Amino acid sequence: MEEAIIKTGGHQYRVKAGDVIKVQKLDGKVGDKVKFDDVLMIKTDDGITVGTPKVDGAAVEGSIVEQGREKKIVVFFYRNKTRNRKKNGHRQPFTKVKIERILSEVSENG
C-alpha cells in the first residue's frame, strides 16, 4: 500500500488512500477535489523515494469532506501589578480532506 508525506499549511502529514485528515483552511466547498503537489516522500512496494525537497511528478488527490472551525480557545493577556488585562477568543478554521489516491510518476533514475 502506498503512503506519502505531504506538506500543506506549514505542516507535514503522513497519508495513505482512505485517510481523512484535518488541515489548515483550504478554499473550496464540500465535495470539491483537492490536489497536493508538495509531496516530500513516497513509500511504495518497490521502496522509498525521498524528494529533494519534493518528489518530481508526484501528487496526492483528495476531496473536501467538511469545512469548519475548531473549539474556541481563550487568549488572556495579563500584566502583574497594573490594571492591564485583555481577553480574546479565537476559533481556528480547518478543512477535513479525504485522501483518494496517491499519484507517483517517479522516474527510475531517482
C-alpha positions as CSV (number, residue, x, y, z in Angstrom):
1,M,0.0,0.0,0.0
2,E,1.3,3.4,-1.0
3,E,2.0,6.0,1.7
4,A,3.2,9.6,1.3
5,I,4.3,12.6,3.3
6,I,2.7,15.8,2.1
7,K,3.2,19.4,3.2
8,T,0.3,21.9,3.4
9,G,-0.4,24.9,5.5
10,G,3.1,24.7,7.1
11,H,2.5,21.2,8.4
12,Q,3.5,17.8,7.2
13,Y,1.1,14.8,7.1
14,R,1.6,11.1,6.6
15,V,-1.2,9.9,4.4
16,K,-2.5,6.8,2.5
17,A,-5.5,6.3,0.4
18,G,-8.7,6.4,2.5
19,D,-7.4,8.6,5.3
20,V,-9.3,11.6,6.5
21,I,-7.0,14.4,7.7
22,K,-7.7,17.8,9.2
23,V,-5.6,20.6,7.6
24,Q,-5.5,24.3,7.7
25,K,-8.3,26.0,5.8
26,L,-8.4,25.4,2.1
27,D,-10.6,27.3,-0.4
28,G,-13.4,25.2,-1.8
29,K,-16.8,23.7,-0.9
30,V,-17.7,20.3,0.4
31,G,-17.2,17.7,-2.4
32,D,-14.6,19.8,-4.3
33,K,-11.4,18.0,-5.4
34,V,-8.0,19.0,-3.9
35,K,-4.6,18.2,-5.2
36,F,-1.4,18.4,-3.0
37,D,1.7,18.8,-5.1
38,D,4.2,19.2,-2.2
39,V,5.0,15.5,-1.8
40,L,8.1,15.1,0.3
41,M,8.3,11.3,0.3
42,I,6.6,8.3,-1.2
43,K,6.6,4.7,0.1
44,T,5.6,2.0,-2.3
45,D,6.1,-1.7,-2.6
46,D,9.3,-1.1,-4.6
47,G,10.8,1.1,-1.9
48,I,11.0,4.6,-0.6
49,T,11.5,7.7,-2.7
50,V,12.7,10.8,-0.9
51,G,12.4,14.2,-2.6
52,T,15.0,16.9,-2.7
53,P,12.9,18.8,-1.4
54,K,9.9,17.5,-3.4
55,V,9.3,14.3,-5.3
56,D,9.1,15.2,-9.0
57,G,5.8,14.1,-10.7
58,A,4.1,13.1,-7.5
59,A,0.8,14.3,-6.2
60,V,-1.9,13.4,-3.7
61,E,-5.5,13.8,-4.6
62,G,-8.4,14.1,-2.2
63,S,-11.8,15.6,-1.8
64,I,-13.2,18.1,0.8
65,V,-15.4,16.4,3.4
66,E,-16.0,19.3,5.8
67,Q,-15.3,23.0,6.4
68,G,-15.4,24.1,10.0
69,R,-13.9,25.9,12.9
70,E,-12.2,24.4,16.0
71,K,-13.5,24.9,19.5
72,K,-12.8,28.3,21.0
73,I,-9.6,28.9,22.9
74,V,-9.3,31.8,25.3
75,V,-6.3,34.1,24.9
76,F,-5.8,36.1,28.1
77,F,-3.1,38.8,28.4
78,Y,-2.3,40.0,31.9
79,R,0.4,42.3,33.4
80,N,1.1,42.0,37.1
81,K,0.6,45.0,39.4
82,T,-1.1,47.1,36.8
83,R,-4.6,47.1,35.5
84,N,-3.6,45.7,32.1
85,R,-5.6,42.8,31.0
86,K,-7.1,41.7,27.7
87,K,-9.3,38.7,27.0
88,N,-9.9,37.4,23.5
89,G,-11.2,34.3,22.0
90,H,-10.0,32.5,18.8
91,R,-11.5,29.8,16.6
92,Q,-9.1,28.3,14.0
93,P,-10.8,27.4,10.7
94,F,-10.0,23.9,9.3
95,T,-10.8,21.7,6.3
96,K,-11.3,17.9,6.5
97,V,-9.9,16.2,3.4
98,K,-10.4,12.5,2.4
99,I,-7.4,11.2,0.6
100,E,-8.5,9.3,-2.5
101,R,-5.3,8.4,-4.3
102,I,-1.5,8.9,-4.4
103,L,-0.1,9.6,-7.9
104,S,3.5,8.6,-8.2
105,E,5.1,9.1,-11.6
106,V,8.6,8.6,-10.2
107,S,11.2,8.0,-12.8
108,E,13.6,5.1,-12.5
109,N,16.6,7.4,-12.4
110,G,15.9,8.6,-8.9
